[in-house]
Amino acid sequence: MAINILTLCYLIASVTFILGLKMLSNPATARKGNLVAAAGMIIAIIGTIFLYEENGQRLGNYIWIFAGLLIGSVVGTLSAKKVKMTAMPEMVSLFNGMGGACAMLISIVEFNHLAFAKVPGFDSIVYPPEAIGHVIIILLGLIIGSVSFAGSIIAWGKLNGRVKDFSFNGQHIFNIVLLLIILSLSIYLVGWMPENAALIFYIIFSLSLLYGIFFVLPIGGADMPVVISLLNSFTGVAAACDGFLYDNKAMLTGGILVGAAGTLLTILMCKAMNRSLLNVLIGSFGGGNSAAKTGAGGKEQGSYKEISLSDAAMVMSYANKVMIVPGYGLAVAQAQHICHELEKILEEKGVTVNYAIHPVAGRMPGHMNVLLAEADVSYDKLMEMEHANDEFKTTDVVLVLGANDVVNPAAKTDPASPIYGMPILEVEQAKTTIVNKRSMKPGYAGIENELFFQPKTSMLFGDAKKVLQDLVAEIKSV
């Protein structure tokens, strides 16, 4: 009876995961979808703790189990509540890394529990032939989970500035050789059942961690949203392997959904950048490239012009249509709330205000959507890149807040630029473009932005929050 109820719990959890993921595809239902999926996970966890049986015995050690759940819940809740929007990508990477670590540790434990047995006539420990299926799944969970864990930790360090981009001549060849060694040892372990299986297993474990580190180290900051998405899919696949291992339908469904969703998101983001995944992984785009104050192709950019707060307020107040382009600088300044206030004040004056969202703006997938949702910006006002580009031709003023590479015309005009071919927000088509930046320093890709030197572009320097506060005050007085 208990097993039937547990199966029902897993079925309910699987359904909630699917429904929750479906709701996450729409910003208006994303929060509800997250809660639905979380509720399903709670049902699966409680069902496993109290109803799971093996050889007629249920789980024990309830004190340890609930102590771990309590500590993890408190740490996770406090971390999520206190994290700033600028640190949200770091938290996502760290939490994703913890998922990979769980899959990795499960593989280590289960290799010792399930895949080893004393074989008569042998003094050493080897695993019996009937455990081969277990070992294959365990190795997949170990390798993928280890790569996800190590890679996510490096991504976390790169996002918060603790880890710098690092590469050396022949690093990609080194990575390929390292991966081939891991795969060869895994095949040897499964196919030949050596007596030193434990030693080989832990060598594979160590090399997988090393591969995860060198897999992410050379990838530049501008590509981190793609890398985070890819590592997220790795964690999902590793969790699915553990689901196979335990014949746990909820874990299997959840892992498959995360793996598939992460893979699809990675493909879509690569498409938005007009680059292949292979190019992202081996191109090191945006990694430590320090461009001079000339364009990527070496041409002279000319001079830029500034605009005063009062002039900017006047132009925006008398516009018919204003488009706001949010970028990482807006998140750094924590200026999303005052940005929403600017939107409301302009609309009170009869101005139509919308937001143009680039798929890879920020430091993680959907960063700008999350940022604006925190400020209660209406989802209807968030335009995807294709729609926004159609609107720029009839837009009076575009206000670029901290975005850089995603509005750089060099992506269309300069074949020598590392971002050439990447679809951008074509803000230069508007009648007037106002760019808010702290300085004229290049963006995360390390290249100069041609937009800043175009005749219809004016620079409004300063911290985004302070500039927007002053801009709101000026517009109120107009």
Buried (B, 14 or more C-beta within 10 A) or exposed (E): EEEEEBBEBBBBBBBBBBBBBEBBEEBEBBEBBBEBBEBBBEBBBEBBBBBBEEEEEEEEEEEEBEEEEEEEEEEEEEEEEEBEBBBBBBBBBBBBBBBBBBBBBBBBEBBEEBBBEEBEEEEEBBBEEEBBEBBBBBBBBBBBBBBBBBBBBBBBBBBBEEBEBBBEEEBBEEBEEBBEBBEEBBEBBBEEBBEEBBEBBEBBBEBBBBBBBBBBBBBBBBBBBBBBBBBBBBBBBBBBBBBBBBEBBBBBBBBBBBBBBBBEBBBBBBEBBBBEBEBBBBBBBBBEBEBEEEBBBEEEBEEBEEBEBBBBBBBBBEBEBBBBBBBBBBBBBBBBBBBBBBBEBBEEEEBBBBBBBBBBBBBBBBBBBBBBBBBEBBEEBBBEBEEBBEBBEEBBBBBBBBBBBBBBBBBBEBEEBBBBEBBBBBBBBBBBBBBBBBEBEBBBBBBBBBBBBBEBBBBBEBBBBEBBBBBBEBBEEE
